């Protein structure tokens, strides 16, 4: 995590769910909100609806890898929560990458203009 700190506290997740901007896709749900820090904070969740622990951990690994591939292109000062969906387990990080980039562009936390 070059520019990113983990988002750990339940109150932060609840604040993101209630006040953050969000976009949904069959592979991923993204919540974003500006913070007053000079760095991003990332939280990744996978509920028990995804499957057993092995499937949930795989979903989190796939999402984390997609985030790391785009981390240098993102703006600083955002809280980001990425929620795994049912199809995330079946996807690869390369399948998730365009979804995450389109969410970043639509929600306005993509720093550099790149083509998707």
HUMO-V506920 format. One record per residue. N is the residue number from 1. PHI is phi in whole degrees, -180 to 180 (999 if undefined). OMEGA is omega in radians with two decimals (999 if undefined). Layout:
# HUMO-V506920
[[N/PHI/OMEGA] [N/PHI/OMEGA]]
This chain:
# HUMO-V506920
[[1/999/-3.05] [2/-70/-3.08] [3/-119/-2.93] [4/-124/3.03] [5/-112/3.11] [6/-75/3.05] [7/-102/-2.95] [8/-110/-2.94] [9/-82/-3.13] [10/-62/-3.14] [11/-63/3.10] [12/-69/3.10] [13/-65/3.13] [14/-63/3.09] [15/-64/3.13] [16/-65/-3.12] [17/-65/-3.08] [18/-89/-3.03] [19/-113/-3.07] [20/-78/3.03] [21/-80/-3.07] [22/-141/3.00] [23/-139/-3.12] [24/-121/3.10] [25/-147/3.12] [26/-59/3.12] [27/-98/-2.94] [28/-160/2.96] [29/-118/-3.09] [30/-119/3.03] [31/-116/-3.11] [32/-138/3.04] [33/-154/3.10] [34/-70/2.99] [35/-118/-3.10] [36/-99/3.13] [37/-103/-3.14] [38/-92/-3.11] [39/-145/3.10] [40/-86/3.00] [41/-123/-3.05] [42/-119/3.01] [43/-127/3.14] [44/-123/3.13] [45/-127/3.04] [46/-144/-3.07] [47/-81/3.13] [48/-70/3.04] [49/-65/-3.14] [50/-66/-3.12] [51/148/-3.12] [52/-75/-3.04] [53/-61/3.14] [54/-63/-3.14] [55/-69/3.12] [56/-64/3.12] [57/-66/3.08] [58/-63/3.12] [59/-60/3.12] [60/-65/3.11] [61/-64/3.13] [62/-63/-3.14] [63/-65/3.14] [64/-60/3.14] [65/-66/3.09] [66/-62/3.10] [67/-66/-3.11] [68/-63/3.13] [69/-69/-3.11] [70/-112/-3.00] [71/-59/-3.10] [72/-71/-3.11] [73/-91/-3.09] [74/-89/3.05] [75/-75/-3.14] [76/-103/3.08] [77/92/-3.14] [78/-127/2.91] [79/-98/-3.07] [80/-128/3.03] [81/-120/3.12] [82/-113/-3.07] [83/-112/3.12] [84/-74/3.05] [85/-111/-3.08] [86/-62/-3.11] [87/-82/-3.09] [88/-61/-3.11] [89/-64/-3.10] [90/-84/-3.07] [91/-91/3.02] [92/-110/-3.13] [93/-65/3.10] [94/-70/3.05] [95/-75/-3.09] [96/-82/-3.07] [97/-59/3.12] [98/-64/3.10] [99/-65/-3.14] [100/-65/3.12] [101/-65/3.11] [102/-68/3.06] [103/-64/3.14] [104/-63/-3.14] [105/-69/-3.12] [106/-69/-3.12] [107/-86/2.99] [108/86/3.07] [109/-113/3.03] [110/-90/-3.03] [111/-78/-3.07] [112/-103/3.07] [113/-80/3.11] [114/-128/3.10] [115/-90/-3.11] [116/-103/999]]
